[in-house]
Amino acid sequence: MSNKTFDLKQLPIGITELLYSIQNEQEIVITNDNIPVARLTLLNPVAETRLPLEKTPQPGLNLGAMVMSDDFDRPLPDEFWLQNP
């Protein structure tokens, strides 16, 4: 793991670039007047946080499990909007 050090007052890059550097197995040390105040590292490597899928999802396995009525897009009656029974 390589280290990079940046001074807080002269931080040349934004948070996105810092996070990208951390993803590339680097450790970032932020200093304030040459005194270390923060260290950015990965909490968990990305490879360990991904869970392998047991099976690849396949589209179309539950065809016909849900039925939609023919009038599903018909406007609702005024009673519905006015809350009149």
N, C-alpha and C positions, 0 to 999 in steps of 0.2 A: 504494500500500500504506500503510495507516495503522498507527500504533504505539500500543501500550498499555504502560504501565509499572506493575509491581506490586512492592511491597516483600516480600522473602522472609518476614519475621517477621509480616507482616499480610496474607498472601495471602488475598483474600476468596473465591476460587473454587477449585474442585477441578480436577484434571487433565483431566477430561472437558470442562469448560467452556473450559479453555485450548486444548485440541485443536480444539474447535469454532470458537473464534475464529480459529485459524490457518487452518482450512478456508475461512473467509470473507475470505481475502486480508489478514489482519492480521498484524503482527509483534508478539510479546510480548517485553518486556525485563523481566527479574527483577533487582531490585537488593537489596543488603544495606547498609543505612545509606547510601542514595543512591549507592552504588558499583555499577555494572552488573556482574553476575556471570554472567548467562546471557541468551541470545537465542533464542527459539523461532520458527522459520520453517518453511515447507514445503520439503522436499527437492526434490520434483518436483511440479509442479501435477497435480492429479487427472486433468485432461483428457489430459495427455500419457502417463500411465501405462496408460490403457485402450487395449487393442488392438482394432481393429475386426474383427468376425467376417466371414469370407469368405462364409459362408452361414448362414442361420438353421437350427439343427437341426430336423429333422422327425421326430416320433415314428412308429414303425411301419415304418421302411425295411428293417429286417433281420428281419422276421417269419419264424419257422421256423429261424433260424440256430442257435438253442439248443433242445435237447430235454431235458425233465426226465422221469425215469422215474415211473411211477405210484406206486411205493412209496417215494418220496424222504422221506416223513415217518414211515415205519415205524420203531419203536424198533430200535436197534442190538443185536446179540446180545451176551450176556455175555462171549464170547471177545474182543470188541473192547475192552471196558472193562477186562478182567482181563489183557489182553496175552497171552492164550494162543493159540497158533497152531492 
